[in-house]
């Protein structure tokens, strides 16, 4: 419980920093809303289902990526402007990091739910369905971006962050699928140990 309270405290510190003089508050709300919604969902379900410590830490990392994107907008994060200029890239690619993590962290969440709720047994189907869930989440998020752009017009440009790339939507979804696949391939064994530990603490 104490470790989780520390993570909650770090969440609010990051959120507070992000909300101090952001690029614009409309974009800030759009970018940080998923993190706020996630905190509410995790709090409401905490007594019934507690994720492993590893999953909670990665969820917090994902929130911080959202906080940075909300503060600067994904197209104007200073570090990635430097990367763009130094390595002669055509655009600020911080949003690709965000979409990679959008696949990576939900894969950890989905995989843990599948295992602990005994939805799918460990094996090829578990890996396939985990990546599929993350791909679906990415598609739904892109549809949300499209809806916001249609209803908000020019005010949603910073939220979309396409930077003139006509294939931005497709590459965003690809990054999420790659992120989910990397999580499943590289961290499954470590994740399994964390899941066993979390399940043992709750038994």
C-alpha positions in Angstrom: 0.0 0.0 0.0 2.8 2.5 0.9 4.6 1.8 -2.4 1.4 2.5 -4.3 0.7 5.7 -2.4 4.2 6.9 -3.4 3.3 6.2 -7.1 0.1 8.1 -6.6 2.1 11.0 -5.2 4.4 11.0 -8.1 1.4 10.9 -10.4 0.1 14.1 -9.0 3.5 15.8 -9.0 3.8 15.1 -12.7 0.3 16.2 -13.4 0.9 19.5 -11.5 4.1 20.2 -13.4 2.3 19.4 -16.7 -0.5 21.8 -15.9 1.7 24.8 -15.2 1.7 27.1 -18.2 1.2 24.4 -20.9 1.3 25.2 -24.6 -2.5 25.5 -24.4 -5.0 24.1 -22.0 -7.3 22.5 -24.6 -4.5 20.3 -25.8 -3.3 19.7 -22.2 -6.8 18.4 -21.2 -7.0 16.1 -24.3 -3.5 14.7 -23.8 -3.7 14.1 -20.0 -7.3 13.0 -19.8 -6.4 9.3 -20.4 -4.0 9.4 -17.4 -6.7 11.0 -15.1 -9.3 8.4 -16.3 -6.8 5.6 -15.7 -6.1 6.8 -12.1 -9.8 6.8 -11.4 -10.3 3.3 -12.8 -7.3 1.9 -10.9 -8.6 3.6 -7.7 -12.1 2.3 -8.0 -11.0 -1.3 -8.7 -8.0 -1.3 -6.2 -9.7 -3.4 -3.5 -10.9 -6.0 -6.0 -7.9 -6.2 -8.2 -4.4 -5.0 -7.6 -1.8 -5.2 -10.4 1.8 -6.2 -9.9 4.2 -3.5 -8.8 5.9 -3.7 -12.2 2.7 -2.9 -14.0 1.9 0.0 -11.8 5.4 1.5 -12.4 5.0 1.2 -16.1 1.6 2.8 -15.9 3.1 5.7 -14.1 5.8 6.0 -16.8 3.1 6.1 -19.5 1.3 8.8 -17.5 4.5 10.9 -17.5 4.9 10.5 -21.2 1.3 11.9 -21.5 2.1 14.7 -19.1 5.1 15.8 -21.2 3.1 15.6 -24.4 0.3 17.6 -22.8 2.6 20.3 -21.5 4.6 20.9 -24.7 2.3 19.2 -27.3 3.8 16.1 -29.0 5.1 18.1 -31.9 7.1 20.5 -29.8 8.8 18.5 -27.0 12.3 20.3 -26.7 14.4 17.2 -26.4 13.0 15.7 -29.5 13.3 19.0 -31.4 17.0 18.7 -30.6 17.0 15.1 -31.8 15.3 16.3 -35.0 17.8 19.0 -35.7 20.9 17.0 -34.7 20.1 13.9 -36.7 18.4 15.8 -39.6 15.0 14.3 -39.1 12.0 15.7 -40.9 9.8 16.0 -37.8 9.6 15.8 -34.0 9.1 12.1 -33.3 8.1 12.3 -29.6 4.6 11.1 -30.6 6.1 7.9 -31.9 7.5 7.2 -28.4 4.1 7.9 -27.0 2.4 5.5 -29.4 5.1 2.8 -28.8 4.3 3.1 -25.1 0.6 3.1 -25.9 1.2 -0.4 -27.1 3.8 -1.5 -24.5 2.0 -0.6 -21.3 -1.6 -1.7 -22.3 0.0 -5.0 -23.3 1.3 -5.4 -19.8 -2.1 -4.6 -18.4 -4.0 -6.9 -20.8 -1.6 -9.7 -20.3 -1.9 -9.6 -16.5 -5.7 -9.5 -16.7 -5.8 -12.4 -19.1 -3.6 -14.5 -16.8 -4.9 -13.6 -13.4 -8.6 -13.8 -14.4 -7.9 -17.0 -16.3 -9.3 -15.7 -19.5 -6.5 -17.3 -21.7 -3.8 -19.8 -20.8 -0.2 -19.0 -21.3 1.0 -19.7 -24.8 0.7 -18.4 -28.3 -2.9 -17.4 -28.0 -2.1 -15.3 -24.9 0.6 -13.4 -26.9 -1.6 -13.0 -30.0 -4.6 -11.7 -28.1 -2.5 -9.3 -26.0 -1.1 -7.7 -29.1 -4.5 -7.7 -30.7 -6.1 -5.9 -27.8 -3.4 -3.2 -28.0 -3.8 -2.8 -31.7 -7.6 -2.3 -31.1 -6.9 0.3 -28.5 -4.6 2.2 -30.9 -7.3 2.1 -33.6 -9.9 3.4 -31.2 -7.6 6.2 -30.1 -7.0 7.2 -33.7 -10.7 7.3 -34.3 -11.0 9.5 -31.2 -8.4 11.9 -32.7 -10.3 12.0 -35.9 -13.6 12.8 -34.1 -11.9 15.6 -32.1 -10.4 17.0 -35.3 -13.8 17.0 -37.0 -15.7 18.6 -34.1 -13.0 21.1 -33.0 -11.4 22.2 -36.3 -8.1 24.0 -36.1 -8.0 23.9 -32.3 -7.3 20.2 -32.5 -4.2 20.5 -34.7 -1.8 20.2 -31.7 -3.7 17.2 -30.4 -3.4 15.4 -33.8 0.3 16.3 -34.2 0.5 15.0 -37.7 3.2 17.6 -38.7 2.2 17.3 -42.3 2.8 13.5 -42.4 0.0 11.9 -44.5 0.9 8.5 -43.0 1.0 9.6 -39.4 -2.1 7.6 -38.4 -0.8 4.4 -39.9 2.7 4.8 -38.4 1.1 5.6 -35.0 -0.8 2.3 -35.0 2.3 0.4 -36.2 4.3 1.9 -33.3 1.7 0.7 -30.8 1.7 -2.8 -32.3 5.6 -2.9 -32.2 5.4 -1.7 -28.5 3.0 -4.4 -27.6 5.1 -7.1 -29.4 8.3 -5.9 -27.7 6.7 -6.2 -24.3 5.4 -9.7 -25.0 8.7 -10.9 -26.4 11.1 -9.3 -24.0 9.3 -9.1 -20.7 6.9 -12.0 -20.4 9.1 -14.1 -18.1 9.8 -11.2 -15.8 6.2 -10.2 -15.9 5.1 -13.8 -15.0 7.2 -13.7 -11.8 5.7 -10.3 -10.9 2.2 -11.7 -11.5 2.9 -14.7 -9.3 4.2 -12.4 -6.6 1.1 -10.2 -6.8 -1.3 -13.1 -6.8 0.5 -14.6 -3.8 0.1 -11.3 -1.8 -3.6 -11.3 -2.5 -4.2 -15.0 -1.5 
